[in-house]
């Protein structure tokens, strides 16, 4: 999903990317801001919205995920794990940055085929997904992992990550589908 919801006092000037504005009864506005215009909004029946596409096709939230359901979907697939993490019908809420972070924390090559993961690794994947999303929610976004501000200079993610790795480990950039990703390698990868 793209976009963010903001609550602003009524009368606050609009941002050029505020595309939907709900005027609330307490003199505030709920504004949907979407720079890239990827988000979608529909007016639906409040009692049945979860049963209508596209929401009916979404998988479980990582925090609520049942191991058996996730295991079945991942273990029977020959797709790369990063592709499976981005598949919103398996686990919802995991985008490219989150998928990168999950693979990195698990020290797992994002090209690893789903069917190669053991039950233990899939449980770890669920646990790490929960952890990453919980941290992102607490921080307000995942960009705290990608951009660190040091006075007025921006340190880019590869500088941060490379500086944290032991000498026997490296990161390499690979493309899966149309997404770029960082592959975490030890000397065993070569």
KACOR-V868625 format. One record per pair of residues at least 24 apart in sequence whose C-alpha atoms are under 10 Angstrom apart, sorted by the first residue. I is the first residue (numbers start at 1). J is the second residue. D is the distance in Angstrom with one decimal. If there is no record, write none. Layout:
BEGIN
<<I,J,D> <I,J,D>>
END
This chain:
BEGIN
<<1,34,9.8> <1,38,7.2> <1,39,6.1> <1,40,8.7> <1,88,9.9> <1,92,9.6> <1,93,7.5> <1,94,9.1> <1,95,7.8> <2,33,9.0> <2,34,6.5> <2,35,8.2> <2,36,7.3> <2,37,7.5> <2,38,5.7> <2,39,5.3> <2,40,8.9> <2,95,9.6> <3,32,6.8> <3,33,5.4> <3,34,4.1> <3,35,6.8> <3,36,7.7> <3,37,7.6> <3,38,7.5> <3,39,6.2> <3,40,9.4> <4,31,8.1> <4,32,5.8> <4,33,5.3> <4,34,6.5> <4,35,9.2> <4,39,9.3> <5,29,10.0> <5,30,6.7> <5,31,5.5> <5,32,4.6> <5,33,6.2> <5,34,8.8> <6,30,5.8> <6,31,5.1> <6,32,6.5> <6,33,7.4> <7,31,6.2> <7,32,9.1> <54,89,9.9> <55,88,10.0> <55,89,9.5> <56,89,9.2> <57,88,8.1> <57,89,5.9> <57,90,9.2> <58,87,9.0> <58,88,5.7> <58,89,4.5> <58,90,7.2> <58,91,7.5> <58,92,6.3> <58,93,9.5> <59,87,8.6> <59,88,5.9> <59,89,4.1> <59,90,4.5> <59,91,4.8> <59,92,5.6> <59,93,9.3> <60,88,8.5> <60,89,7.7> <60,90,6.6> <60,91,5.1> <60,92,5.9> <60,93,9.1> <61,88,9.4> <61,90,8.8> <61,91,5.7> <61,92,5.2> <61,93,6.9> <61,94,9.2> <61,126,9.9> <61,129,9.6> <61,130,8.7> <61,133,9.9> <62,90,9.3> <62,91,6.0> <62,92,7.0> <62,93,8.0> <62,94,8.8> <62,125,9.5> <62,126,6.3> <62,127,8.0> <62,128,9.2> <62,129,6.3> <62,130,5.5> <62,131,9.2> <62,132,9.9> <62,133,8.2> <62,134,9.8> <63,91,9.6> <63,92,9.9> <63,126,8.2> <63,127,8.4> <63,129,8.2> <63,130,5.5> <63,131,8.9> <63,133,8.7> <63,134,8.7> <64,91,9.6> <64,126,9.7> <64,130,9.0> <65,90,9.2> <65,91,7.5> <65,92,9.6> <65,126,7.4> <65,127,9.6> <65,130,9.3> <66,123,9.6> <66,126,9.0> <67,119,8.8> <67,122,7.9> <67,123,6.6> <67,126,7.7> <68,119,9.4> <68,122,9.9> <68,123,9.6> <70,122,7.8> <70,123,8.8> <70,125,9.7> <70,126,8.2> <71,114,9.2> <71,115,9.4> <71,117,9.0> <71,118,8.9> <71,119,7.0> <71,120,9.9> <71,121,9.7> <71,122,6.4> <71,123,8.1> <71,126,9.6> <72,115,9.5> <72,119,9.9> <72,122,10.0> <73,114,8.6> <73,115,9.2> <74,113,8.7> <74,114,5.0> <74,115,6.4> <74,116,9.2> <74,117,8.1> <74,122,8.0> <75,113,8.6> <75,114,5.3> <75,115,4.1> <75,116,7.0> <75,117,6.6> <75,118,7.9> <75,119,8.5> <75,122,8.4> <76,113,9.6> <76,114,7.1> <76,115,5.4> <76,116,9.1> <76,117,9.9> <77,113,7.2> <77,114,5.3> <77,115,5.4> <77,116,8.9> <78,112,8.8> <78,113,5.1> <78,114,5.6> <78,115,5.7> <78,116,8.2> <79,111,8.1> <79,112,8.0> <79,113,5.3> <79,114,6.0> <79,115,8.1> <80,109,8.9> <80,110,6.4> <80,111,4.6> <80,112,5.1> <80,113,4.4> <80,114,5.9> <80,115,9.0> <80,116,9.7> <80,176,8.1> <80,177,9.8> <81,108,8.9> <81,109,8.3> <81,110,5.7> <81,111,6.2> <81,112,5.6> <81,113,5.7> <81,114,5.2> <81,115,9.0> <81,116,9.4> <81,117,8.8> <81,125,9.8> <82,108,9.7> <82,109,8.6> <82,110,5.0> <82,111,6.7> <82,112,8.0> <82,113,8.9> <82,114,9.0> <82,176,7.7> <82,177,9.7> <82,179,9.3> <82,181,8.6> <83,110,8.1> <83,111,8.3> <83,112,9.8> <83,113,9.4> <83,114,9.2> <83,176,7.3> <83,177,7.8> <83,179,9.0> <84,110,9.7> <84,113,9.1> <84,114,7.4> <85,110,9.5> <85,114,9.8> <85,125,9.3> <85,129,9.2> <86,179,9.9> <91,126,9.0> <91,129,9.2> <93,129,9.6> <93,133,8.1> <94,129,8.0> <94,132,9.5> <94,133,8.0> <96,179,7.2> <96,180,8.2> <96,181,7.9> <97,142,7.2> <97,143,8.3> <97,145,9.2> <97,146,8.5> <97,179,9.9> <97,180,9.6> <97,181,8.4> <97,182,9.9> <98,129,7.9> <98,132,6.9> <98,133,7.5> <98,136,8.8> <98,142,7.3> <98,143,9.9> <98,145,10.0> <99,129,8.2> <99,132,9.2> <99,181,8.6> <99,182,10.0> <100,180,9.0> <100,181,6.0> <100,182,6.5> <100,183,8.3> <100,184,9.7> <101,128,9.1> <101,129,8.8> <101,132,7.4> <101,133,10.0> <101,142,9.1> <101,145,8.6> <101,146,9.8> <101,181,9.5> <101,182,8.8> <102,126,9.4> <102,127,9.6> <102,128,6.2> <102,129,6.1> <102,130,9.5> <102,131,8.9> <102,132,6.9> <102,133,9.5> <103,128,9.0> <103,129,9.4> <103,181,9.4> <103,182,8.6> <103,183,7.9> <103,184,8.0> <104,161,9.8> <104,171,9.4> <104,181,9.7> <104,182,7.6> <104,183,7.2> <104,184,6.0> <104,185,9.4> <105,129,9.7> <105,132,9.1> <105,184,9.0> <106,184,9.2> <107,183,8.4> <107,184,5.9> <107,185,7.5> <107,186,8.7> <108,183,7.7> <108,184,6.8> <108,185,8.2> <109,181,9.8> <109,182,8.6> <109,183,5.5> <109,184,6.2> <109,185,7.3> <109,189,9.1> <110,174,8.8> <110,175,9.6> <110,176,8.3> <110,181,7.6> <110,182,7.9> <110,183,6.3> <110,184,8.4> <111,174,9.0> <111,175,9.4> <111,176,7.5> <111,181,9.7> <111,183,8.3> <158,182,8.8>>
END
